[in-house]
Amino acid sequence: MHNPDGHVVFVDGARVPTPSLPFRYYGVARWDALPKDNDGRADWDHVPTSEPFVIRPPASPWLFPLDLPLELLARAASGRPDTTIEIAVRPRPADPRSEREFTNAESTAVAARAHDARIAR
């Protein structure tokens, strides 16, 4: 697992304190990352991110009962197959309504509501 920014990472719901994981079963797992704090303050420029990753088996499961010997031979010949994951959180999407849009499109309606509220008091 490659986490250059030091975000808080969870794999299948469990927090991962180290950059490497012990042996995991083959299949699909999911990593979740929370943005790292900036000087003790929350990072509001990024959003929590979650993505699945696949750990592929070295031998086809259709080869039963030969899959275990084939897996052991493949591991002896080429070593342990590792899966590397790049952890990166996404930036916060831009707000679809900017200040200019609000000012131009709804300023008269907001002013009218404020005037009505002032009269109602």
N, C-alpha and C positions, 0 to 999 in steps of 0.2 A: 504494500500500500504506500503510495507516494503522496504525502500531505505537506507540501512546501510551506503553506501559510499557517499551519498549526491549528486547524479547525477542530472542534470537538466532533469525533466520529463514532457512530454506532453501526455495528454489523448485526443484522437480524435482531435489533432491539437491545443488544448488549453493548455497553461502552467499550471501546477499544483503546487501552492506554498506550500500547506499543505499535510501531509501524508494521510489525509482522504478526500474522495470525498462526496459531497452531494448525495442524492438519484439520481440514474440513471435508465433509462428505461432498461427493459430486452433485451437481445440480445448480439451481438458481438461488442466489442469496441477494440481499438488498443492503446497501449502505446508506446511512443518513448522516448528513453533516450540518452542524449548527455553526454560523459564522463566529469567528474568533473575536473576543472583545478587544476594543482599541483603548489601551490605557485604562482599563477598568470600566469602560463605558460600552454599552451595547452598540454593535455595528448595524445601523439601520439602513445602510446602503446595499446590503446583501440580504438574501432570503434563504431560509433553510432549504437544503437540496437533498433529494433522494433518488437513487438510481439502482436498478438491478444489475448484477453481474453473474456470469456463468462460469462455473468450474467444470471443465469437461473431463469425462472419464478417459483413461488412456486406452482402454479396450472396449469394444462394443459389448453391451450387455446381452446381445443376441447370441453370443458365443458360449453361453453357459453349457457346461461346466469348465470350459477352457479359458474363461475370462480372467480368473485369478492367476493361473500360470502365465498367461500372456501379459498381464499387468506387471507381474514380478519380473519377467524378462525385459519388458520395456523400461522399467524403473532401473534395473541393473545396467542396461545398455546406455541409457541417455540421462540417468539421474532423475531427480524429483521434478515433475513439471510444476512450475510456479505460475500463479496468476498475479499480474501487477495491475493495480488500479490507481488512476489519477484522481485525487480528491480535489474538487474545486466547487465552490458555491457560486450560484448565479447572482448577478447584480439585480437589484430591485427594478422591476419594469417601470418605465416612465408613466406618470399619471396622465391618463387620456385627456383630462381637463386641466389645462394650464390656467394660470391667473388671467392671462389676456382673454381667453375664451370666456371665462366667468364674467370678467368685467364688461366685455362687449355684448354678450348674448343675454345675460340675466340681470344686469345692473338696475334696469328700470323696475323689474319685478321685485328685486330685493329692496329697493328704495320704497316702493309702494307698500310692501309688507311691514317695513320698519315704521313708515308713517302711520299705518293702520294700528300697529301695536302701541305707538306713542299716544294716539288719540284714545285708545281703549283704556289706558291707565287713568 
